Amino acid sequence: MSSLFQFSLPTTAQLDALIDTQKDAELTYNKNNLQGYDNDKNQIFLGKGDDVWVAAKKAMADWAMFPDGWARIYYQNPIFTEGDIVVMCACVFGIWWLNAARILYVTDDEHHYGFAYGTLPNHVESGEELFEITKDAEGNIYYTLTAFSRPRFWPVKLTYPLSRFFQNKFIRDSLQRIKNNTHEQTRLK
């Protein structure tokens, strides 16, 4: 297994090498047995109408749901595609944690836009996360983040309350970042 952490921001070459080691890796969970997993579903209202729908989809297509600064996403293909490996890099207390995941499916229809990814061996958690923009029958647009997870790397297990704190911080930052990005895009029209 590649390193799960390092003391500096990883280079593109390091992230490409990590992706290569994870291409044939199995997911780190069994969807038929999710006992002991935390289940999270968080949603934010983005607005209403076609302009908001288009802007929210663009924000997601630009990977805006990953907060600047302490959390970054690395991908080789800018368009999320089923089977692609991505690496979510998170900086916590000066340490960069490298978390590989496989895109499991993509949704793109008149009411749903997004993707889900599942964790691979080079990830501190075990589970799955869905990032999705939705439009209801009244034209209300939402960003929803749905996940099930549990720690799988021993330092994360030992510091479980701290890991949940950072998971919740990611959720808050992600929801706000999509909302801000969507509103900025609609103001530019």
C-alpha positions in Angstrom: 0.0 0.0 0.0 1.2 3.5 -0.8 1.6 6.0 2.0 -1.6 7.4 3.5 0.1 10.6 4.6 3.0 12.9 4.1 4.3 16.2 5.5 4.1 18.2 2.3 1.5 18.8 -0.4 1.8 15.8 -2.8 3.2 16.4 -6.3 1.3 15.5 -9.4 3.8 12.7 -10.0 3.2 11.3 -6.5 -0.6 11.4 -7.0 -0.4 9.8 -10.4 1.8 7.0 -8.9 -0.8 6.6 -6.1 -3.6 6.3 -8.6 -1.6 3.6 -10.5 -1.3 1.5 -7.3 -5.1 1.7 -6.7 -6.4 0.9 -10.2 -7.0 -2.8 -9.6 -7.7 -2.5 -5.8 -10.9 -3.7 -4.3 -13.3 -1.4 -2.4 -12.7 -1.5 1.4 -16.3 -2.3 2.4 -19.1 -4.7 1.7 -22.3 -2.9 0.9 -24.2 -6.0 2.2 -22.8 -5.5 5.7 -22.8 -1.9 6.8 -23.2 -2.5 10.6 -21.1 0.0 12.5 -21.0 2.6 9.8 -21.9 6.3 10.4 -24.6 7.4 8.0 -24.7 11.1 7.0 -27.1 12.9 4.7 -26.7 16.7 4.4 -28.5 19.0 2.0 -28.5 22.7 1.2 -31.0 24.7 -0.8 -29.3 26.5 -3.7 -32.2 28.3 -5.3 -34.9 27.8 -7.9 -35.0 27.7 -11.7 -33.0 26.8 -14.7 -30.2 29.4 -14.1 -29.5 27.9 -10.7 -29.7 24.3 -12.1 -27.2 25.1 -14.8 -24.9 27.0 -12.3 -25.0 24.3 -9.7 -24.2 21.6 -12.3 -21.3 23.6 -13.5 -20.0 24.1 -9.9 -20.1 20.3 -9.4 -18.5 19.7 -12.8 -15.7 22.1 -11.7 -15.3 20.0 -8.5 -16.2 23.0 -6.4 -17.6 20.7 -3.6 -14.0 20.2 -2.3 -13.1 23.1 0.1 -10.0 25.2 -0.8 -7.1 25.2 1.5 -7.3 22.1 3.7 -9.0 19.7 1.3 -8.3 19.1 -2.4 -9.3 16.6 -5.0 -6.9 15.2 -7.6 -8.1 13.5 -10.7 -6.6 12.6 -14.1 -9.9 13.0 -16.0 -11.6 16.3 -15.4 -15.0 14.8 -16.3 -16.1 12.4 -13.5 -16.4 9.0 -15.2 -17.4 5.6 -13.7 -14.3 3.6 -12.8 -11.9 6.6 -12.5 -9.7 6.9 -9.4 -9.5 10.2 -7.6 -7.5 11.2 -4.5 -8.9 13.5 -1.9 -6.0 15.2 -0.1 -6.8 16.7 3.3 -4.3 18.7 5.4 -4.9 18.2 9.2 -2.4 19.5 11.7 0.2 20.0 8.9 -0.1 16.4 7.6 -1.5 15.7 4.2 -3.7 12.6 4.2 -4.1 10.9 0.8 -7.4 9.2 0.3 -8.0 7.2 -2.9 -11.5 6.4 -4.1 -13.1 4.9 -7.2 -16.0 6.6 -8.9 -18.8 4.0 -8.8 -21.5 5.7 -10.8 -22.5 9.0 -12.4 -26.0 10.5 -12.5 -26.9 13.0 -15.2 -30.6 13.4 -16.0 -33.2 16.2 -15.8 -33.5 15.9 -12.0 -30.1 14.5 -10.8 -26.4 15.4 -11.5 -23.4 14.0 -9.7 -21.5 10.9 -8.7 -20.6 8.5 -5.9 -17.2 7.2 -5.0 -16.1 4.3 -2.8 -13.0 4.0 -0.7 -9.9 2.0 -1.8 -7.1 0.6 0.4 -5.3 3.9 0.3 -8.0 5.7 2.3 -8.2 6.3 6.0 -12.0 5.6 6.0 -14.1 2.8 4.7 -17.3 3.7 2.9 -19.0 5.6 0.1 -20.0 9.2 -0.6 -22.6 10.6 -3.0 -22.2 14.2 -4.3 -25.4 15.2 -6.0 -27.3 18.2 -7.4 -31.1 17.6 -7.5 -34.1 19.5 -8.9 -37.6 18.7 -7.5 -40.9 19.1 -9.3 -41.2 22.7 -8.2 -37.8 23.6 -9.7 -36.1 23.9 -6.3 -32.4 23.0 -6.6 -30.4 21.3 -3.8 -26.9 20.0 -3.2 -26.9 16.8 -1.2 -24.0 15.0 0.3 -24.8 11.4 1.4 -22.3 9.1 3.0 -21.7 6.0 5.0 -18.3 5.5 6.6 -16.2 4.3 9.4 -12.5 4.6 10.3 -10.2 1.9 8.9 -6.7 3.3 9.6 -5.6 2.9 13.3 -4.8 6.6 14.1 -8.2 7.6 12.8 -9.9 4.8 14.9 -8.0 6.1 18.0 -9.0 9.7 17.4 -12.6 8.9 16.3 -14.2 12.1 17.7 -11.5 14.2 15.9 -12.1 12.4 12.6 -15.8 13.0 12.9 -15.1 16.7 13.6 -13.1 16.9 10.3 -15.8 14.9 8.4 -18.4 17.4 9.7 -16.1 20.3 8.8 -15.8 18.9 5.3 -19.6 18.6 5.0 -20.1 22.2 6.1 -17.4 23.6 3.9 -18.5 21.6 0.9 -22.2 22.7 1.2 -21.2 26.3 1.6 -18.7 26.1 -1.3 -21.2 24.8 -3.8 -23.8 27.3 -2.6 -21.3 30.2 -3.0 -20.1 29.0 -6.3 -23.6 28.5 -7.6 -24.7 32.0 -6.5 -21.5 33.6 -8.0 -22.3 31.9 -11.4 -25.9 33.1 -11.4 -24.8 36.7 -10.6 -22.5 36.6 -13.6 -25.3 35.8 -16.0 
